[in-house]
Structures are given as structure tokens and as C-alpha cells.
Amino acid sequence: MTTAQRRTQPSGIVVGSMVAITFGAVFVLVNSAGLPGAWPLVIRAAGLVVAVMLLVGLVLVVRQAPPAAFAPAPGYLNRRYWLILALEAVALFGGLAVINNVLHRTAVSVAWVALVVGVHFFGLAWIWRMPLYHWLGAAMTLLGLAGFLVYALGGTAATVGLVAGVGSGVALYAAVGAALRDALRGRDPVAT
């Protein structure tokens, strides 16, 4: 697919943005729960405001695209995509089973999720030729590793959740924001 075709086919950015906004919100809402005081409420409110702002940006991208631009996103029909998703699911659920049921370290579950999801973005970046996903993959992988490090240094489950979980939500939001910014400016959002 050429750069010009990508600019005129926002279906991929719509699907990808919706998935990232949804999972970003889940990361933020779920992983801020264990924080003390009013912090969970503040972080959740901020996370929801950002999600709504990103949805508004997505609507603007959809409105500026010509109606004929909404062809199905071909990347989701690719066998390599489904292979990456299958490997991600095996690593995710297999690792969580070991972490939770064998090692009994539930505090680092979110760090594992961030790490696996981060690594899967490298595969998606490769098959879809999306440099933005390399950045997102690196950020989430590092946040997952940081969550493990926080725990190893004596950090609480709430701190691990803040670093690896809320941090991953912020990374997902930032990736959507960057893609939408580029789309609204008429630049190829996947080349970022």
C-alpha cells in the first residue's frame, strides 16, 4: 500500500485507534485502583477525559476523509497478523498462569501484560510497516520491565500498577494522539 493510499483509507486508523483507546482506558481505570487517597479518582477522571478527547479527534479524522476512503483494513486479514496475535495470547495467558498460580506473584501480572503487549507491537510494526508501533512497543516493553524492577526493589502492587499499567495506558493514548495529529495535518499517520 502506498503512502497516498494509506492517507485516503482511514479504516485502519479507525480500528487501531478504537482498540488502543479502549485498552488504554482499561489500563488506566483498572491499574489506578490500588493507589492511596483520591489518586484513583483523579487518574481515572483524567484518563476518561483523554479517551473522550481522542474519540473526538478520531471523529474529526473520519469526517475529513472522503466517503470512498473507507475500504476494509486489509492488515487484519493477514496471516502474519493472526500469528502474532496467537503468539501474544499464548505468551500472555501462559505467563499469567505461571506468575499467578505457580509463583504467586499477582502484583507483577500487569507488568507481564505490558511486556507481552509491548513486544507484540514490534511484530505489528514489521508486518504493517508502521514505525509508530516500534515506539509504542518500546515504551510498553520498558514500562513492563520497569514494573518488574519496581517490584524487585520492594514496590507495592499499586506502584507496579501505576508504572506498568497506567503508564501503558498513557503510552497507548500517546500513540493514538500522534496518529490522529498526523492524520488531521494530512501526513501519513503510520510513518511517525
Secondary structure, 3 states (H helix, E strand, C coil): CCHHHHHCCCHHHHHHHHHHHHHHHHHHHHHCCCCCCCHHHHHHHHHHHHHHHHHHHHHHHHHHCCHHHCCCCHHHHCHHHHHHHHHHHHHHHHHHHHHHHHCCCHHHHHHHHHHHHHHHHHHHHHHHCCHHHHHHHHHHHHHHHHHHHHHHCCCCHHHHHHHHHHHHHHHHHHHHHHHHHHHHCCCCHHHC
